Amino acid sequence: MSRYPLWKYLIVVFAVCLGLVYAMPNLYAPDPAIQISGYSADYDVTERSLAKAVKALEKQGVQVGSTELNEGVALIRLGSYEDQLKAQSTIGPALNDGGIDEYIIALNQAPTTPDWLRSLGATPMNLGLDLAGGVHFVLEVDTPSVVEKRMDIMKDVLARAVRKERLLGVKITRDGYQFTLTANSKERQDALIALLREETPELTRSRGSNDDGGLWVRGVFPEAAIVEIENVAIDQNLVTLRNRVNELGVSEPLVQRQGRNRIIVELPGVQDTSKAKKIIGKTANLEFRLEAEANTPRSQREQYDFRNEEEQSRFGGAYLEREVVITGERVVNARVGYDPDNGRPQVNISLDGEGGSRMHAKTYKNVGRRLGVLFIEYRPSTRQVEKDGEMVEIIKQIPVKKIISLATIQSALGKEFRTTGLSDREAAELALLLRAGALAAPMVIVEERTIGPSLGQENIDLGVKSVKLGMLLVVIFMIIFYRVFGIAANIALTLNIILLTGLMSVFGATLTLPGIAGIVLTVGMAVDANVLIFSRIREELKNGTPPQSAIVSGFDRAFTTIFDANITTLIVALILFGIGSGPVKGFAVTLSIGILTSMFTAIMGTRAVVHLFHGNRKLEKLWI
């Protein structure tokens, strides 16, 4: 007889129970729903707005399941997915009835997981675009325009520096990424080299003379610096896009870089491409303006509301000068910090050379006055007009301007300055708006693809069918060829699927169609380990080894082969995850988790079941 340690049984039971708990939410299909949220932080959905939306739906005969209102965001559950588009087109005009659109009406899926499972942190797997349906965009970032703009700014910086140093007779020309400055003497050539080193340290400097004896100094913008400018622009666009797609209320949106100058945006569950494009293409900017004084003429000042509701209710708005000191395009970086003296939050702002010069010149003479940061957001205004006998939707971009910061100038500001008097949340929000309030570079949609929810559901049904069919064939094969041991392998295979589903839910992995293929492959790999073990047991029996010893020897000696085979496959899966994107990553994630669970169930799970069948009794013969 052979014994299997109790602690190993407890590990298997604990893992299976944990897997069951976290896999169970996937049995509860989500409800089709409509999410209503404010177009920005200025607007919250109220009970009155929600009631108005529900009334509009009932009037159109749309079946409303239940409603939820949480932190200014409303969720309306519907009876069917067919009602979603109808509900969206109904609620939009009801809430955004003329003027500027205040609310975003987004398609969504509402979870139906029981509260007791959610209290344990158990949630269903996220579905990818090919399973949930949605929209897929490929956007191309106009990085050459960013580099060109940087070159123009650098030329202006050099021209001002030359004038400031009174280097008369110096001409500046630019050819692509190369600047050439002429000099009429050796001393002036030395001065230009020093000027380039001081004002544009990123340039690669050289000097020389022409055939006619004319002297020159040359600065070349290196390729590495160009790539860095492009990377910064794309990174800022990525941050901005992620902030914008969050407004759509999409579960697990994908916003990632592709190649040198492209960005992929995937919005699972979204079917209205026009709404998605409006949010993605939304433009915004920032303006720094001085607060108007009491004697400032009316024609030179404008009144604006505060973006923060508390400040707005306290002050009722403020007057700013019409003259703009600098715009948000001059902000290079903004980060949250803390005042070393009192520990209060502050926003550290960095400007480019041109912005720093303008800011210093303006604030030097206005110490003690307040400097306002005006956030300008272009909101869509949608209205229906009749054209050629048909109703046509007209969308206009309306600028909405609000103050996000109004702080006292304590000293002349330059390229680096700070804004204080903010709470932690306000400082974080201001830094985010300064960094990502506007796109760093223009973008154009070069590819657009929509996957309907019906096609997504069809993919799910076919994927589940393939997993069921694969498991059925494997179960039949194992029982026919390995009898009782085949039953043990099939039990372990079922446990493997439970553990795989539970782990993917815990890790928040997104299930895609290639991911389902990874599950099917995992099914085959799981029984492959058992086949190796059982074949080894058969060999031991043929060599005259007693049944109990053959079982122990089969599991122990097959371990090395199983470990080597699975580790090499896991390495390949990790490489696929590291260099792949989209569907390839989905396949790699499922395969990686599946390898780990299949090794556990094949080595510990199957052995535990086999010992339950044969462990504590004397065997004369094994049916294998």
VEXTORLO-285313 format. One record per residue: residue in three letters; x, y, z of N, C-alpha, C in turn. Coordinates in pm, whole numbers, plus 50000, padded with zeros to 5 digits. Layout:
N
ALAXYZXYZXYZ/...
//
This chain:
624
MET500854988050000500005000050000500885012450000/SER500345023349944501055036149944500145046950000/ARG500755057050058499965067750119500315081150052/TYR499315089750049499515103249995499345113050110/PRO500325121750136500285130450254498995138750261/LEU498505140750383497285148450404497445162850359/TRP498625168750382498815182750347498705185150197/LYS499065174950116498915176449971497445176149931/TYR496665167349999495215167349974494615181050008/LEU495065186750120494525199650162494865210650063/ILE496075210250005496465220149904495565219049782/VAL495315206649737494455204549619493045209549647/VAL492505205849764491135210049798491035225149810/PHE492025231449874492025246049889492085252949752/ALA492975248149663493105254149530491815252749451/VAL491185240949460489945238649385488825247549438/CYS488685248749569487645257249628487845271849589/LEU489105276249594489415290049555489105292249408/GLY489485282649324489205283649182487725284049153/LEU486935275949225485485275849206484865289449238/VAL485295295249351484725308049394484985318949290/TYR486225319449239486565330349147486205327249002/ALA485845314748973485355311348839483845313048828/MET483145312248941481685312848941481095325548878/PRO481695337448897481105349448835480935348448684/ASN481725339848619481615338548474480335331148432/LEU479625325148529478355318648499477205328748491/TYR477445340848541476395351048543476615360748427/ALA475775359548325475915368148206475545382548241/PRO476295392348191475985406348221474715410948151/ASP474085421048207472885426948146473295437948049/PRO472605439047935472845450647848472395463147921/ALA473185473747910472885485747988473305498347913/ILE472795509447960473195522747913473795530248030/GLN474985535848011475625543848115475535558548079/ILE475125566548174475015581048153475995587848247/SER476885595848190477865603048271478005617148217/GLY478525626148299478745639848255479845640548152/TYR479715650148060480725651347955482085654948013/SER482095660748130483335663448203483005663648351/ALA483985666648433483775666548578482805677448624/ASP482465686748535481555697548571480115692748584/TYR479775681648523478395677048520478275663448587/ASP477295662348676476945649748739475505646448705/VAL475235633548689473865629148665473105629648797/THR471935635948798471105637048917469915627648907/GLU469215626249019467995618049020466995623248918/ARG466945636248906466005642448812466365638848668/SER467685639448635468125635848500467855621248470/LEU468115612548569467875598348551466405595448529/ALA465535601848608464095599948591463635604648453/LYS464215615348405463885620548272464275610648163/ALA465445604248181465895594448083464995582048084/VAL464625577248203463755565548213462385568348153/LYS461865580148176460565583948121460605583947969/ALA461725588947913461865589247767461925575047710/LEU462575565947781462665552047735461295545147740/GLU460585547247849459265541047862458305546247756/LYS458455558747720457605564547617457855558047482/GLN459105553747457459465547247331459265532147337/GLY458765526947448458495512747459459715504247487/VAL460795510347539462015502947572461875497247713/GLN462105484247728461955477747857463135481247948/VAL462825487448062463855491448159463855481448274/GLY465025475748301465125466148410465245472948545/SER466385479048572466595486248698467555497748672/THR467645506848767468525518448752469425519748874/GLU470625525248852471575527748960472175541548940/LEU472435548549050473075561549046474175561749151/ASN475415562949104476565562149194477595572649156/GLU477845582149246478865592649227478675599949095/GLY477435603649068477155611748950477125604248819/VAL477175590948822477115582648702475915573248714/ALA475055573048612473845564848615474005552648526/LEU473375541748566473385529448489471955524448477/ILE471505522448354470155517548329470255503748264/ARG469755493648333469755480048279468565478348186/LEU468805471248074467775469447973467435454647956/GLY466355452147882465895438447865466665430547762/SER467215437247659467915430147552468955439247488/TYR469915432947418470945440747349470355448547232/GLU469245443847176468605450947065468085464647111/ASP467805465847243467265478547294468355488947318/GLN469625484847317470695494247354470775506247261/LEU470895503547130471035514647035469795523547035/LYS468625517147046467375524847052467355533647176/ALA467805528047289467845535647415468825547247406/GLN469985544847344470995555447332470475567047248/SER469835563847135469315574347048468125581547111/THR467465575147209466335581447277466775590447391/ILE467745585647472468185593247589468965605747548/GLY469775604547440470595615847397469805628647377/PRO468795628747288468005641047268467235645247392/ALA466855635447478466065638847596466875646747698/LEU468155643247714468995650147812469775661647751/ASN470305659647631471055670347564470105677747470/ASP469125684047529468065690347448468445704647410/GLY469315705747312469725718847263470955723947335/GLY471675732947270472895738447329474015728347329/ILE474885729247429476065720747436475715707347499/ASP476265696547444476045683347501476665682747641/GLU475845679247740476315678547878476535664247925/TYR475935654547856475995640747902476475631447792/ILE477205621347832477635610747742476745598647764/ILE476145593747658475265582147666476025570547602/ALA476515561247684477405550647636476755536947652/LEU477025528147554476615514247566477535507147665/ASN476955498647749477765491947849477135478547885/GLN477825471047967477315458448018477375458948170/ALA476235456348234476145457148380476325443348441/PRO477255441748534477495428448593476295423748675/THR476075410448676475005404448755475565395248863/THR476845396448891477485388148992476845390549129/PRO476495379949203475905381949337476805390049428/ASP476175396949523476925405749613477945397949696/TRP477615385649737478525378349823479815374649749/LEU479705372449617480915369849539481715382649519/ARG481015393649493481705406449473482405410949601/SER481815407449716482455411149843483785403849862/LEU483945392549794485205385049798486165389449687/GLY485755399249609486595403949499486495395349375/ALA485455387049367485295378149252484505385349143/THR485115386549026484465393048912484675384448788/PRO483795385648689483965377548567485135382448484/MET485605373848393486665377648302486195388948210/ASN487125397648175486805407948075486865401647937/LEU485945405747851485895400547716486545410347620/GLY487335405147529487995413447429487035418147322/LEU487585426047231486775432047125486085421647039/ASP486765410547011486195400546921485085392446987/LEU484965393147121483905385847191482795395047239/ALA483135407047282482125416247333481575425247223/GLY482225425247105481855434947003482445448547040/GLY482395457946948482915471246977483575477446855/VAL484385487646881485025494846771486535494346786/HIS487205494446674488665493746667489145505146577/PHE490025513546630490595524646554492115523246550/VAL492675526946436494125528946427494335543546392/LEU495015550846480495245565146459496715567546428/GLU496955576046331498325579546294498635593446347/VAL499695594446425500095606946488501015614646392/ASP500695627246373501495635646283502745640446357/THR503675631246380504905634746452505815644446374/PRO505855643846239506695653646170506315668146200/SER505035670846220504625684546250505145688946386/VAL505225679446481505745682746613507225686046605/VAL507955677846530509395680346515509635693546441/GLU508815696046338508955708446262508695720546351/LYS507685719346435507365730346527508515732546625/ARG509115721646671510245722846763511415729646694/MET511645726446566512735732746492512515747846475/ASP511255751646448510935765946434511165773346565/ILE510755767046676510955773246808512445774746836/MET513235764446802514665764946827515325776046744/LYS514855777946621515415788646537515095802346598/ASP513875803946651513505816546716514355818946840/VAL514615808346916515435809547036516845814346999/LEU517415808346893518765812446849518765826946800/ALA517705830846728517655844546676517595854646790/ARG516785851946893516695861147007518025861647083/ALA518675850047096519955849747168521015857847092/VAL520995856746959521955864446877521725879346895/ARG520445883546895520135897746914520515902547054/LYS520245893647152520565897447290522065899347310/GLU522885891247245524345892247257524925902647161/ARG524055908947082524465919346986525555914246889/LEU525325902046837526245896346739525785900646600/LEU526205912446560525745918346434526295910646314/GLY525525910346207525965904046083525815888946080/VAL525245882946185525075868446189523755864746120/LYS523835855546027522635850545960522385836046002/ILE521105832946022520725819446065519875813145956/THR520285801545909519505794045811519265779945864/ARG518165774045818517845760345860517575751745739/ASP518195740245737517975730445631517625717045697/GLY516315714345705515885702245773516175703145922/TYR517025694345973517365694046115518735700346141/GLN519175708846050520515714846060520405730146059/PHE521065736646156521105751246165522515755946130/THR522605766246047523905771946011523915786746046/LEU524905791046123525055805046162526365810246103/THR526285821346030527495826945968528225835946067/ALA529545837046051530375845646138531385852846052/ASN531655865546087532605873346008533965874946076/SER534135867546187535455867946252535605855546339/LYS536865852746375537145841146460536525843046599/GLU536575855346650536005858046781534495855746781/ARG533845860046673532385858446664532035843646648/GLN532885836346578532645821946563532725815046700/ASP533705819146782533815813646918532585817247000/ALA532085829446983530905833847057529665825847017/LEU529565822546888528425814746840528465800346893/ILE529645794746900529785781246957529315781247102/ALA529735791547178529315792647319527815794747328/LEU527275802647236525825805247235525045792447209/LEU525495784347112524815771647084524885762347205/ARG526045762147269526215753447385525275757547498/GLU525025770547514524195775647623522705774347593/GLU522305778347472520875778947439520315765747385/THR521105758447311520615745947249521625734847273/PRO521735730247395522755719947426522505706747355/GLU521265704347309520975691647243521555690747102/LEU521965702247045522515702146910523955697246908/THR524305689846803525695685746782526405697046709/ARG527445702846769528065715146717529315712246635/SER529525720646532530755719946452531025733846394/ARG532275735946350532645748846291533505746546168/GLY533555756746083534355755345963534345768145883/SER534855767345759534915779145671534575774945529/ASN534075784745452533745782245311534975784445225/ASP534835781545095535955783545002536335798244991/ASP535345807145011535645821445001536145827445132/GLY536385818845231536925823545358535895826845463/GLY534585826045430533535828845527533485818245635/LEU533285822345758533245813145872531795809345904/TRP531625797445959530265793245997530325783846118/VAL529195783446185528995774146297527725766246265/ARG527805753346285526665744646247526195736546368/GLY524875735846383524265727646488523305717746425/VAL523495704946450522655694446391521845687646501/PHE520555686846478519675680146574519805665146553/PRO520305657546650520575643246631519285635046618/GLU519415623646552518275614746530517675609946663/ALA518535607546762518045602946893517135613246957/ALA517485626046941516645636646998515315637746925/ILE515335635446793514085635646715513155624446761/VAL513735612546780512945601146828512365604146966/GLU513155610947051512685614347185511505624047178/ILE511555633847089510435643247071509185635747027/GLU509365626546931508235618646883507655610046996/ASN508545604047077508075595547186507295603447289/VAL507785615447322507085623947420505705627847367/ALA505645631447238504355635347179503375623747180/ILE503845611847142502955600247138502555596247279/ASP503485596947376503155593547514502085602947569/GLN502185616047538501185625447585499845622647517/ASN499875619347387498635615847318497995603347379/LEU498845593747419498325581647482497615585047613/VAL498245593547695497635597547822496315604647797/THR496315613747701495105621347669493995612147620/LEU494345602847532493345593547479492775584647589/ARG493645579947679493165571447789492195579347878/ASN492495592047902491585600247981490245601847910/ARG490305602947780489075605247705488215592747693/VAL488825581347667488015569347652487415565147786/ASN488015569547898487415566648027486045572948040/GLU485825584147968484535590747972483445582447905/LEU483835572947821482855564547753482325553547844/GLY482935551647960482475541248051482705527247998/VAL483765525347921484025512447857484825503647953/SER484445490947960485195481448041486415476547964/GLU487575477848025488845473247967489105478847827/PRO489125492247811489515497647680490995495247657/LEU491375494047530492785492147494493265504447421/VAL494265511047476494905522547410496395519947418/GLN497005516347306498415513047309499095517447179/ARG500395519047188501195523547074501465511946980/GLN501505515246850501845505446748502885511546655/GLY504065505846651505105511246563505605524746610/ARG506125532546516506745545246552505745556446574/ASN504655556746496503765568346505502285564746498/ARG501925552746542500505548946539500025544746677/ILE498735546646699498095543046825496855534846795/ILE496705523746867495525515246853494565518346968/VAL493295520246933492245522247033491165511847009/GLU490915503447110489845493447101488885495747217/LEU487605496647183486575499547283485545488347283/PRO485755477947363484795466847368483425471647417/GLY482375466647352481015469847393480445482447332/VAL481295490847270480835503247208480435500547063/GLN479235504847026478775502746889478605515846813/ASP478515526946886478295539946822479655546246789/THR480125544246666481445549446629481485564646627/SER480365571146596480375585646590480615591546729/LYS479985585646831480195590346967481645587847011/ALA482175576046975483555572947011484525582646945/LYS484265585846817485165594946746485065609146802/LYS483885612846849483745626146908484585627447034/ILE484605616747114485375617147238486865616347209/ILE487255607147121488675605347090489255617847025/GLY488485624146938488975635846866488745648946937/LYS488285648047064488005660247138489265668647154/THR489145681647135490295690547147490135699547270/ALA491245702947329491245711447447492565718947451/ASN492585729747530493815737447541493805744847673/LEU494915751247703495065758847826495575772747792/GLU495165782447872495675796047857496025801547995/PHE497185808048004497605814748127497305829648109/ARG496485835248198496125849448189496195855748327/LEU496525868648330496525876148456495095879548495/GLU494845879748627493535884148674493405899148649/ALA492245903048599492025917248567491945925548695/GLU492515937748689492435946848804491145954748798/ALA490865961848908489595969148917489465979748809/ASN490585985848770490535996548671490755991748528/THR490775978548508490935973148373489685976048291/PRO489805982048172488615985048091487825972348058/ARG486505973848041485655962348011486085955147885/SER486565962847787486955956947658488195948147670/GLN488935949147782490175941647798490075930747904/ARG488865927447945488695917048046487475908548013/GLU487505896248068486395886848048486145879348179/GLN484885876148205484535868848326484375854048295/TYR484945845648382484855831248364484475824648496/ASP483795813148485483455805248603484635796448641/PHE484625791948768485615782348814485165768248778/ARG486115759648747485775745648719485415738348848/ASN486025742348957485725736349087484435742349141/GLU483475733649176482165738349220482235746349349/GLU483105742149442483225749149569483725763449548/GLU484755764949462485275778349433484225786649361/GLN483475780349272482465787549198481365792749292/SER480935784349385479895788549478480415799149575/ARG481745798949604482325808549698482605822049631/PHE483155821749510483575834149445482645838549331/GLY481905829149273481015832749164481725836849037/GLY482925831749013483665835148892484725845548918/ALA485505848748814486575858748825486805864948688/TYR487355877348692487665884348567489145882248531/LEU489405878248408490755876748357490965886248240/GLU492235890248224492565898748110492405891047979/ARG492045897947874491905891447744493275887047689/GLU494305894347723495645891147673496125877847731/VAL496595869147644497085856047686498595856647705/VAL499055852447823500495852247849501135840847768/ILE500715828647794501155817047715499985807247708/THR500075797747617499065787147606499655774047657/GLY498805763947669499245750947719500255744147630/GLU500385748647507501365742647416502795744847465/ARG502975754947552504325757847604504665749647728/VAL503695742147783503945733947901504645721147859/VAL505835718947910506605706947879506265695647976/ASN506105699248104505805689048205505115695548323/ALA504315687748393503655692248516503545680348609/ARG503985681848731503975670648824503605675548964/VAL503015666749040502585670149176503775668949271/GLY503935678649358504975678349460504415683749591/TYR505295685549688504855690549819505835701249866/ASP505265711849922506065722949972506945717850087/PRO508265719450078509155714350184508955721450317/ASP508375733750314508195741250439506965736850517/ASN505835734950446504595731650517503975718350474/GLY504585711650377504075698650334502805699050253/ARG502385710950210501145712050133501405708749986/PRO500385703249917500585699349776500795711449686/GLN501555709449582501795719849482501995713149347/VAL501865720849241502085715849106503315722649049/ASN504335714849018505565719948959505435719848807/ILE505535731548745505285733048602506585736648530/SER506825730148417508005732948334507535737848197/LEU508135748848150507805754548019508985752947924/ASP508705754147794509805754247698510485767947701/GLY511545769747621512315782147625511485794447593/GLU510675793847490509835805047451508815808247560/GLY508185797847614507205799947720507825805947844/GLY509035801147879509725806647996510045821347981/SER510465825347861510805839447836509565848247849/ARG508465843747788507235851647794506705852547937/MET506745841148008506245841048144507055850248233/HIS508385850048220509245858648302508975873348273/ALA508885876648144508685890648108507365895948163/LYS506335887548166505015892048210504905892448362/THR505455882648430505285881848575506275890748650/TYR507375894548584508385903048649507765916248695/LYS506845921348614506225934248644504905932848720/ASN504495920248748503175918448808503215909548933/VAL504305910349010504395902949135503305907749229/GLY502605898549292501505901949383500145900349320/ARG500085900549187498805898049120498585882949106/ARG497375879549066497045865349053497075861148906/LEU497585849148884497685843448749496675832048737/GLY495825832948637494795822848618495165812948509/VAL494785800448529494935790048427493535786848376/LEU493305789848249491995788048188491995775348104/PHE491085766148136490965753548062489875755247957/ILE490265753247831489335754947719489055741247659/GLU487795737147668487395724047617486345726047509/TYR486555719347395485605720647285484595709247293/ARG483345712747323482295702947340481415702347215/PRO480945690547181480055689447064478655694247096/SER478065701447004476665705547014475945699246897/THR474985690546926474295682946822472875688046805/ARG472485690246680471105694046652470685688546518/GLN469375686646503468805681246381468265692746295/VAL468645692946170468125702946076467605695845951/GLU466685702245885466105696345764466905700845643/LYS467315691245561468075694245441467605685145328/ASP467105691345222466575683845107465495673945149/GLY464655678545242463535670145283463875659445384/GLU465145658645427465565648745525466185655545647/MET466035648845762466615654245885468085649945892/VAL468955659845905470395657345909470945662046043/GLU471855653946100472475657446228473665666646205/ILE473635678346266474735687946256475465688546389/ILE476775686546384477605686846505478575698646497/LYS478525707346596479445718546603480265717746731/GLN481505722146725482375722346842482255736146908/ILE481745736247032481535748647106482575749547217/PRO483355760647223484355761747329483715764747465/VAL484135757347566483695759647704484945762947785/LYS484985775147843486185779847912485905781348061/LYS486765775148144486615776148288487985776948355/ILE488025783448470489275785448543489555773048628/ILE490755767548614491135756048696492125759848805/SER492725771748795493655776148899493765791248894/LEU493815797449012493995811949022494875814449144/ALA496185816149120497145816949230497935830049223/THR498385834649339499135847149350500575845249303/ILE501065854949223502455854849177503335859949290/GLN504165851149347505005854849461506345860549417/SER506795856949298508045862249243508015860249092/ALA508935866549021508975865248876509165850648837/LEU508355846048747508385832048707509205830348580/GLY509785818248564510555815148445510105802148383/LYS511065794048341510735781048280510185771348384/GLU510625772948510510175764048617509465772448723/PHE508235769048755507535775748862506525766148925/ARG505875770549030504955761649100503665769049132/THR502595761049143501285766349180500885759649311/THR500525767949411500175762649543498715766149575/GLY498325763049700496965766049744495935755949696/LEU496375743749667495475733449614495425721549710/SER494315714149704494225701549778494965690849701/ASP495115679049760495785667949692495065664349562/ARG493735663349570492965659649451493045670449345/GLU492945683149387493015694249292494385695049227/ALA495445692749305496805693049250496995682049146/ALA496525669949179496645658749084495875661648957/GLU494665667248972493845670248854494485681148769/LEU495005691648835495635702548760496865697548685/ALA497705689448750498895684048684498495675648563/LEU497425667748579496975659248469496465667748353/LEU495685678248383495145686748278496255694348207/LEU497255698848283498365706048222499175696848131/ARG499355684348173500125674948091499335669947970/ALA498065667247992497305660147889496005667047854/GLY495915679947880494685686947844494475687547695/ALA495515687647619495415688347473496335677947411/LEU496025674247289496885664847218498195671747182/ALA499275664647200500585670447168500805671147017/ALA500135662446943500285662146798498955658246735/PRO498655663646617497405660046550497395645246515/MET496175639546507496025625446472494925624046367/VAL495065613646287494035610546188493725595646196/ILE492455592046184492045578046188492325571846051/VAL493245562146047493605555745920492925542145903/GLU492355536946012491635524146003490525524146106/GLU489355519446064488195519046153487455505946129/ARG487155498846237486475486046223485465484446336/THR484275479646302483235477446401482865462746404/ILE482775457146525482335443346543481035443646621/GLY479975438546563478655438946626478565429346743/PRO477645432146839477495423246954477015409346915/SER476255408346806475775395146764476935386546715/LEU477865392846642479045385446598479915381446715/GLY480025390446814480785387146934480185375447009/GLN478845375347021478185364347088478345351447010/GLU478335352446877478555340546794479955335046815/ASN480935343946828482305339446856482385332246991/ILE481675337647091481665331247223481045317347213/ASP479905316447146479205303647135480065293247064/LEU480705297446954481565288046881482785284146964/GLY483345293947037484505290947122484165281047232/VAL483035283347299482595274147405482325260247346/LYS481725260147228481435247347161482725239747132/SER483755247047088485035240447056485675234747182/VAL485585242147294486145237247421485385224747466/LYS484055225147457483235213547498483555201347412/LEU483635203447280483915192347189485295186547216/GLY486275195347236487635190747265487685182747393/MET487005187747497487005180547625486305167047612/LEU485185166747538484445154147522485305143547455/LEU485995147347348486855137747277487985132947366/VAL488555142247442489645138547532489145129047641/VAL487965132047698487385123547803487165109347752/ILE486575108247632486305095047575487615087547550/PHE488595094447493489895088347464490545083047592/MET490565091247697491245087347820490555075447887/ILE489215075147885488495063947948488735050947871/ILE488705051647736488895039647655490305034047674/PHE491305042647673492695037947674493235035547815/TYR492725042947916493345041848048492355038148159/ARG491105035948126490085030748216489985039048346/VAL490235032848460490095040048586491045051948593/PHE492255049848545493215060948544492735072148451/GLY492035068448345491465078448255490415086948324/ILE489615080648412488625088148490489325098148581/ALA490405093948644491185103048730491725114848650/ALA492235111948530492755122648444491655132348404/ASN490455127148377489345135848337488875144648452/ILE488905139148575488575147348692489585158748705/ALA490865155348689491925165548698491785175848586/LEU491355171448468491165180648356490055190648386/THR488965185848447487885194948487488375205148589/LEU489155200448686489725209548785490645219848719/ASN491355215548616492255224548545491485236048480/ILE490355233148416489555243648353489015253248458/ILE488595247748574488095256348682489185265648732/LEU490385260148756491505268248804491915278748702/LEU491955274848575492325284048468491355295848462/THR490055292948466489045303448461489135312448584/GLY489335306348701489435314148823490635323348824/LEU491795318348782493015326548780492905338048680/MET492325335348563492165346048464491235357048518/SER490235353148594489335362948654490055370948762/VAL490845364148844491585371048951492585381048895/PHE493315377048792494335385748733493745396648646/GLY492425396348621491805406448535492195404948390/ALA492545392648349492945390248209491735391948118/THR492005396247997490945398047897490895385847807/LEU489725379747799489555367847716489225371847574/THR490005366947479489785369647338489565356447265/LEU489255357447136489055345247057490335336847052/PRO491515342847028492745334947038492955329347179/GLY492425336447281492525331247417491755318347434/ILE490595317447368489825304947372490625293847305/ALA491325297347196492205287447132493285282747229/GLY493765292047312494745288247413494165278647516/ILE492885280247549492235271147644492125257147583/VAL491735256647453491645243647386493005236747384/LEU494065244547355495415238847356495795234047496/THR495385241647598495675237747736495035224347771/VAL493805222047719493135209347743494005197747693/GLY494535199347570495405188847514496685187247592/MET497275198547636498535197747711498335191547848/ALA497145193847909496875188448041496845173148038/VAL496175167347938496115152747931497425146947879/ASP498185155147807499485150447758500395146547874/ALA500345154447981501145151248100500685138148161/ASN499355136248164498825123748220499195111748134/VAL499205113748003499605102847913501035098547942/LEU501915108247965503305105047998503385096948129/ILE502605101148228502625094148357502095079848342/PHE500955078548275500335065448263501185055948177/SER501825061348074502715052947992503875047848075/ARG504375056548164505485052448250505025041548348/ILE503795042548399503265032148490503155018848415/ARG502685019148290502595006848210503955000348192/GLU504975008448165506325003048147506814996348275/GLU506545002748388506964996948515506264983448540/LEU504974982648506504244970048524504794959148434/LYS505154962648310505734952848218507074947548269/ASN507784956048342509084951948397508934943848527/GLY507694940848565507454932648683507364940148813/THR507294953548809507174961548931505784959648991/PRO505664958149124504354957049189503484969249159/PRO502154967749155501234978649117501464991549195/GLN501514990749329501675003049407503005009749378/SER504045002049365505365007849334505375013649193/ALA504645007249101504575012248963503905025848959/ILE502855027749042502155040749046503105051549096/VAL503785048749208504705058649266505835061749168/SER506395051249109507515053049016507065060648892/GLY505855057748843505355064548723505235079548742/PHE504695083648855504545097948881505895104548903/ASP506775097948980508065104149014508965105448892/ARG509055094848810509995094948698509495103148579/ALA508185105148569507655113148457507725128148486/PHE507975131548613507955145648651508955153948572/THR510185149048558511225156748489510835159648344/THR510305149448275509895151348136508765161548125/ILE507785160448215506655169848214507135184048241/PHE508005185348340508515198548377509265205048260/ASP510165197548196510945202948085510055207247970/ALA509085198747933508205201747820507375214247846/ASN506835215547967505985227047998506765239948016/ILE507965238948073508775251048092509175257047957/THR509575248647861509955253847729508745260447661/THR507565254547676506365260647619506045273747690/LEU506245274247822505985286447897506925297747854/ILE508175294347826509135304547779508675310547647/VAL508215301947556507705306847427506485315847448/ALA505585311747540504395319747568504755333447623/LEU505765334047710506195346847766506815355747659/ILE507545349747566508125357447455507005363247368/LEU505985354947340504835359747261504145371447332/PHE504015370347463503375381147539504215393847534/GLY505535392147540506415403847544506485411347413/ILE506505404247300506695410947171505415411847090/GLY504385404547131503135404447056502225415847097/SER501115416947027500105426947060498735421547027/GLY497725426747098496345423047069496075408247082/PRO495635401746972495265387546977496405378447022/VAL497635381846983498785373547022498955373647173/LYS498815385547235498915386547380497815378447447/GLY496595379047392495475371447449495755356647450/PHE496315351647340496675337447331497775334147431/ALA498785342947440499935340347529499515340247676/VAL498625349347715498165349947855497455337047893/THR496505332847808495745320647838496665308547841/LEU497585307747746498495296247740499405295747862/SER499915307347904500825307748020500125303048147/ILE498925308448172498175304348291497785289548280/GLY497405285348159497005271448138498125261648163/ILE499355265248128500515256548153500705254448303/LEU500615265348380500805264448524499725255948590/THR498455258148550497365250348611497415235748569/SER497805233248442497845219248396498965211548466/MET500095217948492501165211248567500705207948708/PHE500005217248771499525214848907498515203348911/THR497525203748820496485193348824497015179748779/ALA497955179648683498485166848635499365160148739/ILE500195168248807501145162448901500525160049038/MET499795169949090499215168449224497765163849220/GLY496965169649128495555166349123495295151849083/THR495905147748970495705134048925496235124049027/ARG497375127049087497955117849185497055116449307/ALA496425127549350495515127049464494315118249434/VAL493745119649310492585111649272492955096849261/VAL494115093949199494555080049183494745073549320/HIS495315080949416495515075249549494195073349623/LEU493195081449591491875079049648491305065849600/PHE491585062649473491095050049416491905037849462/HIS493245039249464494095027449482495065028349600/GLY495155039549667496255041649760496265033049883/ASN495145031049946495125024450077494665009950072/ARG494955003149967494604988849960495644981249878/LYS495674968249902496634959849832496094956449693/LEU496914958549591496494956349453497204944349394/GLU496424935749332497014924549260497254927949114/LYS496394936949060496474940448919495934954548898/LEU496514961748801496064975248767495384975148631/TRP494194981248624493504982448494493904995848431/ILE494954995048352495485007048287495965003748147/
//
